Amino acid sequence: MTRTMPNWVQDEDSQSIDRLRQEVAAIANFPAFSYRVLEDTGMMFAEGSLELASGNSYLLRICFPENYPNSPPFTIIKEQSVFVTFVQRGIPYTQGINMNGVQITPYLYSVEEQSEITGISMFYLTARWLAAYEGWIQTGQFTHQACVHFDGEQFHVYSP
């Protein structure tokens, strides 16, 4: 069962409600993703498959913490191959296992910048992280130096 807003959003907290409504509207631009709030935990997230121009598709969740927008959203990669790789040999720029997936760290930010990171920016940052992950699998080097463009259907990642 799902509801419209997470149970941690208070009616008087108009900043959180406004930001979350903006996030839900923006997520509608990504047809492969749907927005959900779990009834039992109140966790709000967008879930779906993100396809890179490489042809690889990754199941993921972009999650909104209880103190959003004061803390940034985070990404959980739910793809089995990423999970297995993490367990077998570890993966750079990850936070560990969370919600049966691998929580990634696709950005470096200062404390002041945390509230500027949105769910939409997480799509782009996650696409960059996944491109770096694919490069790491092939070459052993993990670099975030890719640029990302979304054409309405898939993410194209290229070197600057």
Secondary structure by P-SEA (a helix, b strand, c coil): ccccccccccccaaaaaaaaaaaaaaacccccbbbbbbccccccbbbbbbbccccbbbbbbbccccccccbbbbbbbccaaaaaaaacccccccccccccbbbbbcccccccccccccaaaaaaaaaaaaaaaaaaaccccccccbbbbbcccbbbbbcc
